């Protein structure tokens, strides 16, 4: 059974209630018309008022006559409900109530129920006086109608008087437009549910059943929000609920992909060329170690955080890397008001009955088509709001295997056909996607928590690099996701790039000291990042010790910031001595620099 349906309005329910009372009057009038009942005596004033004054013949019937009357009440009630519902369906699908098709449906319903009533009535009167039973029915129908009008009209005018007295100071319009009460319901509902990220399917079901008058209102509202006009789009359709995503479906299905010859560079040459490209074309100067950490970090995690001083080129590095690879990055400035996932993923608006699509969501959705592009999504000033609040879903989902990167946008009703790549309200995060956040350290930002640091690869921008001259011309290269992924995989598989058993044992001595002295342990997540980042860093032209130095400084030493216990200073000095013993004085420069800063603070 489909949930894609219309609903009764208040006007429909009022009519059904009135019909119910009318049928009660009809059944009650049977006691007046039946001369064989013991409730109303033959000399009763009601008998005289209706039977005598209307010159109706008095009939005496048994159970068969009452079955005719009762079956009529039941089937007439069913027909009225069915007729109202069919009219609502006609309004929803055709926007017109009386078309040829729907007129035939109304007639068919009436004929079917009439045949059932007559057939069952005749069946109940086998061997009985059929004419007398139907005469009893006719008299009851006449008397019941008179009673309903005589008693019902005064009640109606009394209710109208009370309602108008209570609303005497409020403006009145005879016809506010069909189903205005639907709009009032939605307004009230929206006051309490606006901004809800994961609404139940009931709210979307109601959108699928709202009629065209509400569509006209919401189309106007959507125009005020800057959305595309959907005046000609059926309310409740996927084009109405997800106009942006459906537009992407049309664009991408008709798009002809350009065939571009890829650049056959290895990782080391990519890093060197990118460094020259930034210096020559953008006036940005970065060290090779920084760019190696950036590219190898992409192999180890889909979340990169560029942290440090303002004006050091953090945003530009992320933005121009896409340009260098022949792609276009997505840029989103994080707002201080972001508190949950709706800030980046949008939400279903119960008032407009459509999904409020963000640019962030539309970019993710578009990349489900462009699976071989490298999708860089930059979140500028990522810590101006709490990352673990608005980015919580991604922090969890990106920990899963790639085939489990499923992001539920909303709960949709059964049989709702959404955009092509939004099956059952779930969007698969494209595996070609990296999220790069830039983070400043000042009083206007939040501290990035361990939950985020552990999952991300963080690169510090504490110093401004000195400019250098580039004489040769440097052009962008063309690199696909599959090619970049292959370069990463080949680097990891190369035995010489990986840490040997002896190197792992040396590094374990360092981590054991950290654990015993400062009670800081390495989790499996960090060890997995080491296994991936180190060989890719080496393939980028770096050394294993530099890769370990980068990870140790960013994954371990930052956890000692803010620690002022008595033993910490001596422990840091002992750590410096251990580093010199294990790797030599010229190794681990980032770690030594961080240690000196920590010791100075103590």
N, C-alpha and C positions, 0 to 999 in steps of 0.2 A: 504494500500500500504506500502510496506517495504522500509525503507531507507538503507537497506543493499545492496548496489549496487556498480558497478564500475563507472568509469568516463572516458570520452574521453581525450586522450593526445593531445599535440600540433600537433604531427604528424597526428593524426586523423582529427583534425580541418583543417590542411593544405590540406589534401586529399579532405575533404568535400568542401573546398573553390575552389580548382581546378576543382572538379566535377561541381560545380555550374557555374563556368565560361564556362566550356565545354558545358553545357546544354544551356547556353545563346547563344553560337556560333551555336549550333544545331538549336535553334529556329530561329536565324537570317538567317541561311542558307535556311530555308524554303522559304524565299522571293526570293531566287535565283532559287530554284527548281520549284516554282509555276509560271506557265506562265500566271496566271489569276489575278496577283496582280498589283496594280497601283503604287507601290513604286519603283520597279526595272523594267525598260522597257525591252521589248524583244531584242532590239538592244544594251543593256547595255554591257560594257566590261566584267562585272562579268558573265553575261550569256554566252558570248563567251568563257571566260576563263574556266568555269567549264562544262557547258552543251555541248558546241560544241567540246572542246578539249577532253573531256572524252567520247564523243559519247553517251551521256545520252538522252533518249527520253524526250521531253518536255511534261509536264503534266499540266493540269489545274484543280484545285480542289477548292471546296468551303469549308464551315465551317467543314464538316465531315472529310476532310483530315487533317485540322489543329487540330481537336480534337484528332485524332490518334497521331499526333506528340506531342501535349501538354500533353496528358495522359501519353505517354512514358516518357517524361521529369519528370513529377511528380512522377510516380511509380518507375522510375530508381533511383531518388534521395532518395525516401523512402527506397528502397532496400539497397542502399549503406550505409545509416545511420544505418539501422537495422543490416546489416551484420557486420559493424564495432563494434557495441555494443555487438552483440552476440559473436564476437571473444574476446572482453574484458571480457565478462562473462566466457567464456571457459578458458581464461588465469587465471582468479581469482579462479574459482572453481576446475578446472581440471589440471591447470598448463600446459596444452597442447591445441593448437588451433584446430588441426584436429584429433579429435577422432571420432569414429563411430557415437556416439550420437550427437555430435555437427555438424558433416557433414550432418547428416539427418536434423538437425534443419536449417542449411544454405539452404539446398536444398528445404525444405518445405517452407521457406520464399520466395525463388526465384519463386517456382511454384505458390504459392498463389498470389503474386503480378503480375506475368506474366498472370495468368488466369484472374485476375481483369482487367488488361490492355487490353488483347485481347477481353474479353467479352464486356467491355464498348465500345471499338472501333468498334466491330461488331454491337453493339446496335446503335451506332451513325451513322452507314452507312446503316441502313435498307432502302432499296429502292434506294440506291446510288451505284456507281461503287466502290465496295470494293477493287478490284485489283488496281485501279488507286490511291486510297487513300494510300494503303500500298506501291505502287511504289513511290509515293511522299515522304512517310516516309523514304524509303530506300535511295533515292537520297539525301534527307536532311541529313541523318546520314553520308553518305559518304562525302558530301561537308563540313559539320560541322567539321568532324574529320580532314580533310585536313586543313581547316582554323585554327583550334585550334593548330595543330602542326606547321604550317607555322608561325603564329603570336605568339604562346605561347613559342616556344623554344628560340627565341631571347630575349624575356622578361625574361625567366628563367636564361639565361646566363648573362644577364645584372645585375639581382639581385645578382647572385652568384659572379660576379665581384665586385660589391659594398661591399658585406658582407666580402669578403676576403681581399679587400683593407683596410677596417676598422679594421680588426683583423690580419693584416699581421705579427705583432710581437708576436702573441699568438700561442701556440702549437695547432696542429690539429691532430685528430684521425678520421679515416674514420667511424668507428663504436664504439661509446662510450658505447654501450649496450642499449638495448631496454628500452625506457621510462626514460632515464637519466634526461630528463627535469622534470619528476616527483620529482626526488631527489633534483634538483636545487630549485624547488618550495618549497619543505619542508625545505630546508636549510634556504632560505630567510625568511620563515614564522617563523621558530624556533628562529631566532635572536630577534624577537619582542615579542614572546609568551613564551619563555622558563621560566619555573617556575610558570606559571599561574595555580592557584589552582582550579578554577572552569571554565574550558573551555566550550564553547558552543558545542552543539552536532554536529555542522558542522565539527569540526576538527576530531572528532571520526568517523563520517561518512566517511571522506576521508580515514581514516585508514582502514576502513572495505572494501574500494574499491581499495586500492593500490595493485599493482601486485607483483609477486614473485621476480622480480629483486630488487625492493626496500626492500623486506623482507630479501634478502641475505645481503644487506648493513646493515640494522638495527639489524639483528642478530649478525653481527660482532661488532657493536657498543655496544649492550647490553652485550656482553662478556667482553668488556673493562670496563664496569661499574660494573662487578662482578655479573651480573644476570645469571640465568641459561640459557643454550643454548636452543634456540627454532627453530633450523633450520628446523625441521620437523613439526612445528606447523603452521597452516594456518594463514597468516597475517590477523588481524581483528577479529580473534576468541577470545573468552574469555580467552583461555589459553595463547594467545599471549599478550593481553592487560593487563591481571592480572595473570601473571605466578605464583606469590607467593601465592595469595589467592586460586587459583585453585589447587595448590599443597596441601594446607591445606585441601581443600575439600576432596581430595583423601585420605590423611592421616587420617583425623578424621572419615570418613565414614567406613574405614577399621579397625579403632582402636577398640579394645575390652577393655571396661572399667573394671578396677580392682575393685572388691568388697572388701571394707575395713570396718571393724567394727568401728563405730564412738565412740569417747570417750564421755561418758555421764556426763560431768562436767557442773556445773552451772557457771555463769559469774564470781562470786567471786573466785571460785577455778581456773578458767582459768587464771585470773590475777595473782594470787599467784604462780601458777605453772610456768607461763611464766617468771615471775621475777626470780624464782630460776633457770630456764633453761638458761636464759641469763647469770646469774652469774656463774653457774657451767660449762657450755659448751663454752661460748664465752668470759668470763671475763668482762662482761658488767653489771654495777650496776645502777639500777633505783629505784626510790621510788615507793611505791604502788600508791600514788596519781597520779604520772605521767602516769602510766600504766592504771589506771582507767580512766583518762581523755582521753587517747588514744583510749581505747576500746569503751567508751561511745560516744566519738566524732565520731566514725565510724557509730554509730546508728543515729547521728544527721545530718551528712553531708557525701557526697561522696568525698569531698576534705579536706584533712588534711594537715596542714602546720606545720612542726617541725622547729622551729626557734631558733637561739641562737648561742652560741660560736662554733667555729670549734673544732672538736675532742671530742665532748660530746656524740657521739654515735647516732646522729640523723639518719643517713643513715642506720646504723646497726639495729636500732630498727625496722624500716620499713622492712628491708630485712629479718631479722630473725623471724619476726612475721609470715610470710608465711611459713618459714621452720618449725616453731613450730607447725603450724596447718596441716602439711603434704602437703603443696603446695610449689610452686616455684614462687617467685616474679619476676616481670619484672623491669629491672633497665635501666634508660636512663639518661645520663649526659646532662643537658641543655647546649647549646652553646650560646656564646654572640652574635652570628650572627643571631639568630632566630628572625625573624620579623613578621611572619604570620603563618597561619595554615599549610602551606606546609612543614614546618620544622618537624612537627610530623605526618602529615597525608599524605605527599607526593603530587604529582601532575601529571597531564597527560602531557607527553612529546610529543609535536607536531612533533619533529624530528624523534624520534624512533617509534612514533605511539603506545606507550604503557604507562601504568601508572607506575610511579616511586614509588614503594611501600616501605614504611619505616617499620622498625621493630616494631615501635609503632602501626602502622595500622594492621600489621599482627598479633600482640598479641591480639588486640581488636577483630579481626575477628576470631581467633582461639577460643576465649572464648565464642563466640556465639554458639559453639558446646558444650563446657564444662560448661553448665549453673549451675551446682551444685558445681563447684569449687569456692574457694574464690580467686578472682583475684586482687592482689595488684600490682599496677603500680607506681613505684617510679621515680620521677623526681628530680634528684640530682641537687642542687644549682638552684632551681626553679627561683630565682630572679636575676640570672646573666644576663638575658634578661627580658624584660617586660612581666609579666605573662598575662596581659590583651590583649596582642597582639597575641601571638602564641596560647594561650589557650582560646581565646575569645568564640569560638563555644561551648566549654564544660561548660564555666561559665554560658552561657545562657541556654543550653539544660538541664543541671542537675537541673535547677529550675523547670522544667516541671514535670508532673506525669510520672512515670516510663514507662508507655505504649507510651509516646510521646518522648522518648529518641532516636530520629531519626536524624542521622548525614548524610547529603548529601555529598558524596565524589566527585561526578562530575555529570554533566548532560549528560545522555547517549541517543543516538538516539533511535527512536521507534523500537521495535522488536529486540534490541540487548540483547542477552541472557548472562547475566553476571554470576559471581560466585554465588553459591547456596544461600548464605546469604547476597548478595548485590543486593537486588531487586530494579530495576529502579535507580541504582546508589546510593542507600541509605543504610547505615549501621546502624543497631540498636545497640546502646551502651548496652552491657550486664549489666543487673541489679546487677550482682554479682561483679561489679568492683568498686574499690576505687582508687583514685589518691592521692598519698602521696608525697608532695613536701618538700624537705629540703632547708632551707634558712639560709645563713650566713648574718651577719650584719657587713659589712666593706665597704671600699671605692670602691671595684670592683663590687658592686651589686647595684641594683635599689631598691628604697623604694616600698614596696608592698602597693598598693592603697586600699582605703576603699572598692571598688567594690569587690576585692578579699577577703579581711579580713571578710567582712560581710557574704560571702557565705561559707567560710571555717571555720573549727575549728582549731585554732592555739594554739600550745603548746610551751611554752618557755623553752629553755634549757640554763639557765643562770649560773648554778652551776654544778660542778662535784661532783657526789655522792661518798660517802665513800664505799670502798669494804666491803663485809661481807662474812663469810664462809658458804658454803653449803656442808653438809656432805653426804646427801642422793643422790642417782642417780636420775636424772630427764630426762625423755625421751619425745620426741615430742608427741603430741596428734593428733588425726584425727578428723577434724571437717568440715562438709559440709556447703555450703552457706545456704541451707534451715534450717539446725539446728541452725546456728548462727542467722539467721533471726527470727526464732521462739523464741530464747532466748531473743532477743531484744523486740519482740512483747509482750512476757509474762511479761517482766520487766515493760514495759510501761503500761500494763493493770493492774498491781498490784496497788491497791488503796493506800497502805501504802507507796509505793515508790514515789508517786506523791505529788506535793506541795498542801497543804490544802488551803482553802480560806483565813485563817488567815495568813499563810506563804506568800501567793501571795500578800495580802494587805500590809504586812511588806515590801516586796521587791518593791512594787509599790511606797511606800514612798521614797525609795532610788532612784528609777528611776525618780520620780517626782522632787526630789532635783537636780539631774543631769540636767534635762531638764530646770528647772528654773534658775539654777546658770550658767551653761556652754552652754546652748542651744544645748544639745546633746540628741536626742530622740532615743527610741527603736523602730525599725521597726518590722513589722509582722514576717519577716524572723527570727530575733533574738528571738522573743517570741516563735515561733514554735520550734526553736532549744532548748530553755530552757525546753519546755514541753516534749521533747524527751530525752535530755541528762540527766536531773536530775534523773528521775526514773532508767535509765540504770546505771548511776553512783552509785546510792544507791545499785542496784543489784550486782554491782561489789565489794561491801563491803565498800563503802564510805558513807559520810553523805551529806544530802541535802545542808547544809550551805557550805560545801567544794565545791560542784558542782556549787553553785551560785557564790561563791568566784572566782572560776576558770573562769567562763563565764564573770563575771563583770570585772575582771582584763584584760581579753583578748579582750572583745567586746566593752568596754566603755573607760577604762582608757588610752588605747593606742591612742585614738583620742585626748587626751590632750597633747600628746607629741608635742613640738614645739609651744605651746601656751604660750606667755609671757605677756599677758595683765596684768594690775595692779591688777585686781580683782581675778585672777586665784589662786594666792598663798593663799589668805584668804579663797577662796572657797574650796581649797583642805584641809585646816585645819578644816574647818567646816564639810567637808565630813567625815574626820576621827572621829570627835566627834559624828556625826550622826551614823556612823557604830558601835561605842562603845555603843551608846544608844540602837540601834535596836537589835544588835546581841551579844554584850559583847566584852570585850577586847581581848579575846582569839580566837575569830572567824575572818574569812576573812583574814588569814595571807598573802595570795598572794596580795590582794588589799592593805593591810597596807604597805607591802614591796614596791609595785609600787608607792603608794602615797608618801612615804618617799623619794624615788629617784626623783620624780617630784618636790617635795618641795625643795630638796637640790639643784637642778639645778636652781631654781628660786631665 
